[in-house]
């Protein structure tokens, strides 16, 4: 089983001809609503790929929250430990997507800000029984730290969206940042070359291994003194929203199934690639058949 402690967001998505600079207004397309939130996205990604997934999180007492929980439940995610926060709105994410598929995102946390250590304690049996626990930074530190303490399996921490106030929990087995998040974690400039990425990742202490996602460059696995570059698979991207979440969900499934880290990262890169070929967060997430089909010519 895979446990996910994380967020629910209603994604409010608009296509833009280009991302505005400060002080500029650009005309966008029609607004589209999608189910999202990094936690919910990763849970659905893992479930769609064949994982048995349970989620710990919070929604507001509004129609958006009910819709989001129903959506993940329909994808096979156990929502027993998703609580309703009274007099609070469900999280929202405002997403602008340019013609190249690149996005900018503004998140209003809403009920996600109320996920607590007590919520994790209530789900202690789930966390203790999970082969993999997935954590991100759209919920408070206290929840992530408690979840890591209560987890008996592999703990994956995705430090996104990056907050300089947040700290990596003790007991993290696998840290999964992108280049920007890696720079924030290490206090160094954003690394460009693979050598720079590897050097920055090696300065991180207290985690078992680091997998740095590199967008169109794939991912870099840094474990002990070894590094492995896993190239991205060739696709035509239309929207990169939730590509990182797709990667993390797939990585959790692969590790829960007993794959080695390099092979798990390769499989996760394929899942992320598939997700970029469709718009939206959860609507874009790959099925197991799609991931295997994309990898088939590479075998």
N, C-alpha and C positions, 0 to 999 in steps of 0.2 A: 504493500500500500504506500501511497504518496500523500503526505500531509502538506497543505499550503496554508501558511498564515499570511494574510494580506488583504488587499483592498478591493472594493467594488466601486466602479465609477460609471456614470452615464456619459458616454463620449458624444460630444456635440461637434460634428465634423463639417468643415467647409473647404471647398477647393478654392485656391487662390492662384492668380497668374504668377505671383512672386510673393515672397515673405516681406512684409513692410519693415522699413527701418523706423527707429524711434521718431514719433511725430508724424508719420505718414499713414494715410488711410488708403487701402486698396479695396476694390470691389470683389466680393467673393461670389461663389455659386450658391446653390440651394443648401440649406442645412439638412444634414442627415444624422439621425441618432443611432448609435450602436452600443451594445453591451461592452463594457471595458473594465478597467482597473487592473493594475499589474498582477495582483494576486489572483483575481478571477480569470484573467487571460491565461496565466500560467497553469491554473487548475484545469481549465477547459482544454488547453493545448495538450496537457498530459493525458487527460481522459480520452480525448479524440484519438490519441496515438496508442491507446490500449491500456493505460494505467488505471488502477483502482484508486480514486482520489477522494480525499476528504478535505474540506476547507474550514478554516477558523477566521472569522471576520465580523464586520458590522455593517448594517445598512441603516438608513433613516426610516422614519415611519411615514413614508410617502409612496406614491405609485411607482416612482423610479426604482426604489429599493425592491419592491415586490416583483417588479418586472425582471430586474437583474438576477435575483435569486432563482426565480422560475427558469430563466434562461440557462443558468449553469446547471441547475438540477436536470433540465431536459437533456443536457450533454453528459449526464451520468455522474456528476459530482455530488458527493454527500454533503448536504448543507445543514446537518444536525446542529453544528456548532457555529452557525451564523446567527448573531443576535440582532435585535431591533433596538436602536437608540431613540428613546422618545424625544419629541420636540426638536429633532435634528434632521437636516436634509441629508440625503444620500450624496456621496461624492460625485463631482462633475469634472470632466476634462474637456477643455475647449481646444480643438485640434485644427490646424490649418495645413493643407497639403498642396504643394506646388506641382507643376506638370512633370517634374522629374521623380515625383513620389516622396520627396523629402518633407518632413513635417516639423512644425513647432507646436508645443503643447503647454497649456496653462492648466494646472490642477487645483481645484478647490476641494479639500479633503472631506469636509462634512463629517459623517459618522465614522469614517476611517480613522479620524484623530482620537476616537474613543476606544479603539481596540487596546486591550490591557493585558497585563500579566495574569490577572484573574481569569480572563477569557481563556488564556492558554492553560491555566490550571484546571479549568472546567473540562478541557479537552486533553488532559494528561494521558489518558489511555490511548487516544488516537496518536499523539506525538510519540509515545513510548513504543507503539506498535508499528510505526511507519518505517519502511526501509530507507526512505528519503524524505527529508523535510525541506521545503522551499520557503525562503524568506526574502523580502524586499524592503525598500525604505518608504513605502506609502502608508505605513502604520508606525506608531510610536516605537522608540527604542525599547521601552520596557517590555513590550510584547515580543519583539524579536529576541531579546536576551532571555526572557523566560522560556520561549519556545526552544531555543538552542539548548538550554539546560535540561529541558524535559525530554528532548529527543534522544532516542537510542540508536537511530540509524545515521546515514550520511546526511550532513547538514550543508545545504547549498545556500549561499548568501549573495543576492544580486543587489549591489548598492545603488539602486536606482528608484526614483530620481535622486541624484546625488545631493546630500545635505551635509555641509561641513560640521553641523552640530551632532550628527549621528556617529555612532561608533560601531565597529564590527564586533558582533558578539563573540564571547569566548566559545570555543568548541566548534568553530566553523571548519568543515573539512574541505570545502571548495568555494572559492571566491570568484564571482563572475562579473567583472566590470567591463565597460567599454573603455576606449582610450581616454575620454574626458573624465570618466569616473576614476580611472587609474591615476590620472594626474592629480585629481583632488585628494585621493587617498594618500598619495606619496608626497604631496606638496611640491611637485616638479612640473615643468612645462609639459604640454600634451605631447606624448611621444609619437613620432612619425614613422620611423623605420622599425622593422621587426626587432633589430638589435636594441633599439631604444625602449621598445615595449618590454622586451625580456629583462633588460637591466632594471627598469622601474618595478616590474613585478617581483623581482628577486629581493627588493628592499622591504617587501611586506613580510611581517613576522606574525606568528600566531595562527596561521591558516595552513591547512595541509597542502593545497595546490591552488594555482591561479589559472583561470581560463579567461583570456582577454578577447572579447568579441571585437572584430575589426570591420564590420560592415561588408563592403564588397571585396575586402581582402581576406575574409574568412575568420579564422580564430587562431590564437596562439596559446598552446598549453605549456605552462611553466610549472614543473614539478621537480623539486630537489635541484640538481644541477643540470637537468635535461630540459630542452625546449623542443616542441614539435609544432610546425606550422601546418594548419589544416586549411587548404584553399577553399574559397567560396565556390559554389556550383553556378554555372552560367544560366541565368534566367533574365527575363526582361521585367524589371521592377516597375510597379505602378504606385505602390504605397508601402512605405517601410514601417508604418504603425504596427506595433506588436511583434516585429521581427525578433527583438530581444526576448520577449516573453515566450514566443514560439521556441526559440533556442533553449531557454531554461526549462520549459516544460518537457521538451524532447530529451534534454540531458538527464532530467530526473528519471524519466521512463527507462532510458537506456541503462543507467547505473542501477536502477532497481531490478532490472532484468539480468544484471551481472556482467554487462559488457565492460571491457577495459576503458580507461579514460580517453585514450586517443580515438578509439572506435566510437565511443559515445559522443565525442565532440563532432566527429565527422557526420554522424547521423543527425545531430542537432543542427549542424550547418545546413543540411538538406531541408530539414523542417522549416528553418528560418527562410531559406530561399523560396520555398513554396509560398510562404505567407506573404512575401513581397509582390506576388503576381496578382493579388486581389486587394480590393479596398476594405477598410475597416479593421477593427482589432479582432474580436472573436470570429466574425464572419470569414476572416482570411486564414484562420489556423488550419494546418494541414491534417489530413488523415494519414494513417499508417500506410495505406496503399499508395498514396501520392509520394510519400517520402521514399518508400522502397523503389517506386518506379523511377524517380529522379536519380537514385543511386545506381540503378541497374546497369546503365551503360558504363559506369565507372568500375564495376566489379571485374 
